[in-house]
Amino acid sequence: SGFSLLEAGCVRFKNTQNILAKNLLVVTLGFLCWYIIGYPLAFGVTTAREPNNFAGSNHFAMDGFFDEMTSFRNWFFQGCFCATGGTIVSGAMAERTKLKGFATFTVLMTSIIYPVVIWWGWSGGGWLAYTNEAGEFVSSVGPALKDFAGSGLVHMV
């Protein structure tokens, strides 16, 4: 709500409803996309036999979440970061795009762009990783990114 008020104060009065609708759209549509495909691409751990340098590959639509109940908490927490990435951009697009165009951006941002970049940064097995002689998946640039509270990657995307 605070970010919505900030954005509402940065636009002309006639565009206030539009910017508030965009923020609501990011939360609703963004979390739906995060549920179906975003979270699996960002945090779906790949198996040792099938390492994937591009994105994660399991937990689609929360598959396997009931096996470990902390998965729900992690899903929601990381989903908030994903939605935050979308709302940051909504401020830059304020008064410049229509709602339909912003909805398209939100779907792409929360299902593909943000999750793939998160996988590259936080998994330690992004596109700069390789399989060494021992068959282990090793990053060529060192260990996975240690990002305090997600501030680096969230604001970069």
Summary of the structure (lengths in Angstrom):
residues: 157
radius of gyration: 17.3
end to end distance: 21.6
largest distance: 62.3
contacts: 469
relative contact order: 0.16
helix: 65%
strand: 4%
